[in-house]
């Protein structure tokens, strides 16, 4: 019988050789095998080995709130290349993580690819396939005709190329074959079987383990508890021990960012919704309310980080907590997705899937709405969410954004119209723009496109842009203002604050007055029509 060794984090680091491709299962603080990464950094400090590693992260490893993650290994000489769906992010006032400093200083080759594609590349590597053929990333900065996902000037154009098949354009991503997989679970038995009972998601642990194991590599699993071999429920085992080579015990591992352990996010307890903090009455709440009005009861909807993450909490306040089934890329289905630094988990989820399986749903458009944020929007309807020059650590990168938007039937981008210091309030149910932000987010050309408006129009996607002062729609003729906030002046506050000409719907409406009141809206959502085949079933 295969029996993995129980090692310290520093001993496990000795399993990594010079030039290895090391893949890490994590989502910021969620599921981060931080102790093992720290051991790897410790070994390099002591021995100057291993050198020239390539580190792969489908979602960010570590956060800016106390879990260093990738920063343990972000050292010149140790790390020569990083391929990631996202990177640790946080406030602009904070010092950028070491990995961002290396990227900015051209000290490491760095790529930013869609998270879902990166998970699929692990499956491809495990099955000895050459790569992944996908439409995800076309006409965005990942497209080699635009940027190939490169994050600085020393990074070569590699790993992705345009491929034509049956008259259609696709992107072909080359498989990344890991030599080492570093994953995390809650419990391991002495045979190496892994369970995830206290985790808010297994993320991609199984696929990363398959990819390394099937290609002769090693799998290191960080866990909180060690159990007797054969004592775990076989149905609870999500990574079988046959794949695991080494176990590292880390009894103090955090469940997620600034969270030691919350059973309500790991599905072990259902906490009353009354324990959720009410959403303060702010401009952000107004935008979230307007975005919520696009939903239908019975829908499956995806949610991104930022203002849009307030929407489920607005529905809770309105007594509509169960109206929409939320799916987020980390794996939760249902429940109420949480906010800010713990985004990626849900309170009271109905199910917790592998991230790699969740992306199968998202890339295939198996949901009705995506509610997402933006940094910039341009005349073509393109959206930039990943690139903020000079403050790049404020955004995590592309993450699952491109996977989600590639096939979403309807997309609502939510964010403020301007940026910078401003004085905008609400008085007597109307918007009062006393001093506007100095920087418009509606620019002639985005710094780097994360979403293609042209492609969205070609594929028939419905796209709205919800701001505090206006709602716009992507139409073939251009971005069109369809609603304006009470108290806002169309010319001064909207049209003149855009770098490009906005169109105005001849039937321009005023945004609903109840959005601008601190009182409950008594929101009602129309019901999603039943599947046509279900309609044919006789009652």
N, C-alpha and C positions, 0 to 999 in steps of 0.2 A: 504493500500500500504506500502511496505517495504521502510523505509527511513533510510539511514545510518546516523550516527552521525559525525559531523565535529569536530575533536579533534586536539589538538596540538600534536606534536611528543612525547612529554613527557607523555601526557595523554594516547595516543595510547599504549605506553609501558606498561601501567597498565593492558592491556588485555592479557599479556603473564604471564603464571603461571609457577611455579617451575616444572622442568622435561619436559617441552613442547618440541615437535619437531617443529622447526620454519623453514619454507622454504622461500627462498628469490629469487626473479626474478631479474637477473642482468647479465651483461657481462662486467666485469671490470668497466669502467665508464659509459658504455652504459646502460641506463635504471635503474641505481642503485638507490634504495630508500634510499639514504644516510641519509636524515633527520630522518626517522623513526628509522634506526639503531643507529643513534646518540642519539635519545631519549631513546632507550633501554639501551645504555651504561650509560647515565645520571642517569636513574632510579637505576641502580645497584650501581653506585657511592654513591647515596644518601641513599639507603635503604638496600643494599646488597641482593637485590631481583630483578628479579627471579634468581634461581640457577639451575645448572645442565641441561642447555639447550643442545639439539642437533640441530645444524644448518645445513641446506641442501642447496646446491648451485649447480644447474646443470652447470652453468658457473660462473666464479669468481665474487664475489661482491666487488667492489672497485679496485683501481689501486695503483700505486706508484707515482702518479702525482698530488695528491691533494684530491682525493676522498677516504676517509678512508675505507668505506664499512665494511667488516667483522671485521676490526681492532677495530671498536667501541665496539664490543662485545667479542673480543679476550682477555678475562680476566679469570684467574683461579677462579673457583667458579661459575662464570656466565656460562661459556661454558665448557661442559664436553666431547662433541663429535662433530665432523664436518665431513660431507659427501659431497664431492665436485667433480665436474668434472674438475675444475681448481681453481687456487689460484692466488692472486695478484702477479705480477712478474715485474722485472725491472733490471737495470744494476747491475753487481756484486759489483760495488764500493759503491752502496747505502746500507744503513742499511736495513736489512731484515724486512718486515712487521711483526707486532706483532704476527700474526697467525703463520707465519713460525717459529718464535722464540719459540712459545709454542709447536709446533710440534717437533722441534729439541730438546727441553728440556723435552720431555715426559710429558708435562703438559695437554695434551688433546688427546683423541683418535681421530685419523684422517684417513680417507679413501679417495682414489682417484679413482673414477669410471668414465666410459665413459659418456660424457655429454648426448648423445642421449639416452642411457639406462636410465639415471636419469630422463629425461623428460617422457619416457615411464612408469617409475615406478610411476609417478604422475597420469598418466592416469589409471594405474592399481589400484592405491589406490582409485581413484574417482569412479571406477566401482566395487569396493569391490572384486577385484581379488587378488590372493595371491602374484603375482609378475610377472616377465617377463622372458620368455625363449628366449635366444638369443645366437648366435654364436659370437657376438661381445665380444672380450676380451679373447677368447680361445688362449692358448699358450703364453699369455702375463703376465705381473706382476699382472693383475687382476684375473687370473686363480688361484683358491685356492691351486692348486698343486705347484704354484710358489710363490705367495705372497698375494693373496686375496685382493689386493689393499691397503694393510696396509702401513702406512707411518712412523710408529715408533714402538718401541718395546712394548709399553703398549697397543697397539691397538689389540683387539682380532680378531681372524679369524671368521668373521661373514658376513651375508648378501648375500654371493654368494657361490654356490656349483655346482659341476659337475653333470649333469643329462643325462642319456642315453634314447633316444627315437627312436624307429625304427632303432636301430643299429647305430645311430649317436650321437656324443657327443654335448651337449649344456651346456651353463652356465645358471643356474637359479638364478636370483636376487630377493631377498625378497622385497616386496613392503614396502615403507616407508610412514607411514600414518601421515601427518602433523596435528598439532593442530592449527597452525597459518600460514597463508600465507601473506607475505609482498611483494606487487607488486607495479609497477609504471605505470602511464599513463600521458597523457598531460592534458586532461580535464575530469572532472566529472560533471554530473549534480546533482542536489540535491536528485535525486532518486538513485544515485550511478552508473549510466551507465558511462562507460569509453570509451574514444576515444584516439587515439594515433597519432594524426596528426603531431605533431612535433617530434615524436620518430623515430629513424632510424630502429627500429624493436620493435614489441610487445614481442619478446622473447617467454617465456612460461607462460606469465601472466595468460591466461585463464586456462590452465591445472593445474597450482598451485592453483588457486582459486577454481576450481572444487574439487581438492583433499582435501583441508581443509574444504570447505563448506559441502561436501557430508558426511564427517565424524564428523560432529558436531563441527568443529573448526570455527575460525574467520578469516576474510579476511580484511587486512588493505591496503588501496590504497593511495599512495602518488601521488599528482597531482599538476600541475602548475596553473590551472585555475578551477574555480567553475562556472557552468552555471545553469540557471533555469531548474527545472525538466521538462522533456519532450521536451526540445528545441534542443536536439542533433539529427542529422540524424540517424535513426535506422540502416541504412546500414553501418554507420561508427562506430557503437558501437561494440567493440570487446570483452568486458567483460560486461555482463548485470548486472544492479544494484541489482538484486535479490541475487547475490553472495557476495556483498560488505557490510561489517558491519561498517567500519569506514573510514573516509576520512581525510587525512592530507595535508594541503596546504603548498607547498614549491615553491613559485614563482620564486626563484632563482636557481632551480635545473638545473644543466648542462645537455645538451643534450647527450654528451659523454665526454670522457677524454679531458680536456683543450678546450672544445668547448661549448660555451654558446648556440649557435643555428646556424645551417647551413641548410637552406631549401633544398639544393641539395642532402643531404643524407637522408632526410625524404620524398623524392619524391614530394616535393611541388614546385620545380623549377629545370629546366635543365640548368646546367652551361656549357658554352663552354669548350671543352676538352683542348683548348689552355691555360686554366687557371691552368692546372696541371703542376707541376714543372718537367722539364726534368730529366731523370735519369743520374746521373754523370757516367762518364766512369771509372768503377772500376772492380775489380775481380768479385764482386757480379753481375754486369751487364753482364759480360761475361757468368757467369753461368745461369743467367736468360734467356739470348739469346739462349743458347744451349737447355735449357728446353723448350723454346717456339717452337723450331724446331720440337718437338715431337707432336705438336698439329695439328688438322685438322680444316679447316674452316667448321663451322656448328656444332661443338662439344658443349656439355655441359661439363664444367670442374670445379673441385673444387680446392680451393686454401687454403693454410695454412700460418700461420705467419712465417716471416723470409725472406730469400732470394727469395723464390718462389713467394712472394707477389709482386715482381718487374715485373713479367712476363706480366700482363695486361698493365703495363706502357710501357714496351718495344713494345708491339703490337700497342699501341696508337702512339708511335713515328714512327712506320713503316706503319702507315695508315691502320692498321688492327683492329681498336678499336671494330668493330662489328663482327669480325670473330668468336669469341668464346663467349658463354653465361656462365658467371661465377656464381657459386653458393657458398655461404659461410654459415657456420653453423648458424650464428646469424640470417639469414633470407633473406638478399638481393639476388635477382636474376637479372643478367644482370648488366649493368653499369660498372664502373671501381672501384674495391675495393681499398680502401685507405691504407696507409702504417703506419708502426711504431705504436705509442701509440693509434692511432685511427683505427687500424685494426679491422675489424668486421662490418664496414659500407662501403657503396659504393656510389660514386658520380653518379647521374643519373640512379638509378636502374629502371628496367622494372617492378619489383614487389617486395614487401616486405612481406615475409611469416612469420608465427610463426616458431620459432626455432624447435619446436617439429614436425611440418610438414616437415620442411626442412630435418630433420634427417630421415624421412620416405623415401625420395628420396635417401639420401646418404647411409643408411644402406642397401637399396635394390639394390644398384649398378645402379641406373638410370642415369648414366653419363659416359662419356668416359675416362676422365683422372683425377687423383688427383696429384697435385703438392705440395709437403710437405718438411719440413726441417728435419734435424737430428742432434743429438749430437754425437752419436757413431754408428758404424756398425761393426758386427762381422763376423766370418768365415761362419756362417750359413745364412747370409743375414739379421739377426735380426737387428732391429733399436731401439735405445734408444733415445727418445725425451723428456722424462719427469723427468729424475733423473740425477742431477749433484751434486755429494757428496760435502759437505762443502760450496756449493753456490747454494742451492736448489731453492732460490727465483729467480734465473735467468730464470728458466723455469716455465711456468704456470701449468704444469702437463699434464695429458693425454688429457683433453678436448674432442674434437670430433675426435681426431686422430684415435682411435680404431674403432669408428663407420664408419669413412670414408674408412679406409684401409681394413675393413672386406670384402667388396664386390666390391671394385673399380676394373674395368677390367684392368686398366693400371695405374701404380704409378711411379712418377718420384720424387725421393728424391734429394734435392738440398742443397749443403753446401760445405764448404772448406775441403780440405783433412787433414789439420793439424790445431792445435789450439795453442794459445799463441802468444807472441811477434814474429813477423816475418817481413821480408823485401822481398816482392814479387811484381814485377812490370811488365809492358808491354813495350817492346822496339822493334820498327820496326816490329810490328805484331807478336811478339813472347813473350812467358812467360819467365821472368827472375827471377829465384829463387835465390836471393842473400844470404838470411839467412832464413832457413825454421823454421816453428813453432816447438817448442820442443815436443809437444804432438800430436801423431797421433790420428785420429778419427776412424781408422780401427784397431780395437782391437780384441784380441783372443775371448773374451767373453764380451758382453755388461754388464754394471753395473746392468741393469734391462731392460727386453725386453718390448717395447711398441708395436712392430710389429714383427710377426713371419715369417721369411723367409721360414721355412719348410712348414708352412700352405699355404703360397702364392704359392709355387711350387705345392703343392697338389691340389690347387683349380684352377691352370692354369692362375694365374695373371702374367702379364708382369711387371717386376720391373727393373728400371734403377736407377743408382746413379750418379748424375752429380756433378763433382767438377771442380775447376779452372784448374786442370792439367790433368784430365782423366775422361772418362766416363766408367762406369762398368755396367755389366748386371748380374742379378741373374739367374744362370743356374743350372740344376741338379748336375753338377760336382763341382760347387762352383762359387764364384764371379769371373767374367771374365772381364779383361780390353779389351774394344772394340775400344776405341779412346784415343789418347794422344794429349796433347796440343803442338803446335809448340814451340820449345825451351825447352821443358821438356825432361829429360832423363828417359827412361823407368825404368832402374834398380835403379838409384840413387834417383829419385824423386817420384817414385810410388811403385815399388816392395819392395824396402828396407825400405820404410816408413810405411809399413803395418806389424802388429804383426803376421799375418798369411800369408800363401802362396796364392798369387793371381794367377789365371790362365790368360793366354794371348791368345786372339783370333788370330789364324794363319793369318787372314786377317786384322790385326790391322790397323786402319785408323788414319790419323791426323785430329784433330778437324778443322772445317772449318776456313780458314784464316780470313774471314770477321768478325768472332766473336771477334777478337782481334784488330779491328780497331775502332777508335772513330766515324767513319762515319756510316751513316745508312747502313743496310745490304741489303736493298731492298728485305726483306724477303717475300716469298710467302708460303702459306700453301696449301697443297692438300685439296681437298673438301671431306668431309665425305660422303661416299656412302649413297644414300637414303635407307630408310627402304625397305626391299624386297617386302612388299605388296604395297608400293608406286611405286616401279619400275614397278609393273604389271599394274598400271593405265595408260591407253592410253591418250596421249596428244591430 
